[in-house]
Amino acid sequence: MHLDSIDYKILSELQSEGDLSNVELARRVHLSPSPCLARVKALEAAGVIDRYVALANPLKLGLGLSVFINISLKEQSKSALAEFEQRIAEHEEVMECYLMTGDSDYLIRVAVADLPALEKFILEQLTPIPGIEKIRSSFALKRVRYKTALPLPS
C-alpha cells in the first residue's frame, strides 16, 4: 500500500488519540467523513493500523517496577530459541521480548509491583524455563522517555 500525506496525518492523529470519532478525525485531516473512514478502513485492511488499545498507567495499577532482564541461553539452535520464545510469551509480566545481538540472547522488559514480585517472577517463572544459562537484570530508576507513536514522515 502506498501512503500519502493524508494517510500519514490520519496515522499521526490516531497514534496520539486512538478513540477519535471519524467526524473529528476527518475535521483534523481536512477531509469529509466518508473518504476519511474509507482511508482508515484501507489502512486497517492493509495491516498498517494493527489495532487500537488503551494505554494503562502502570503506577496506578501497582506495577511500579520496570525491569530489563538480559537472558543468555545454553545453546542458540532454532529449537532452543523457539522453545524459549514460546515459554516467555506465556507470562503476563513480560511486556516486551527481543532476540538480541551481542552478549545476551534476549532482552525482556517486565512490569512487576516490587522486589518480592520480581524475585517470585525470576525464581518461579523464569528460571524453570529450560535452556537458560544466565540471567542479568537492571532496574529502571526513572522513565525519561516513553512513547508508543511511531515516527512518521511529515
Secondary structure, 3 states (H helix, E strand, C coil): CCCCHHHHHHHHHHHHCCCCCHHHHHHHHCCCHHHHHHHHHHHHHCCCCCCCCCCCCCCCCCCCEEEEEEEEECCCCHHHHHHHHHHHCCCCCEEEEEECCCCCCEEEEEEECCHHHHHHHHHHHHCCCCCEEEEEEEECCCCCCCCCCCCCCC
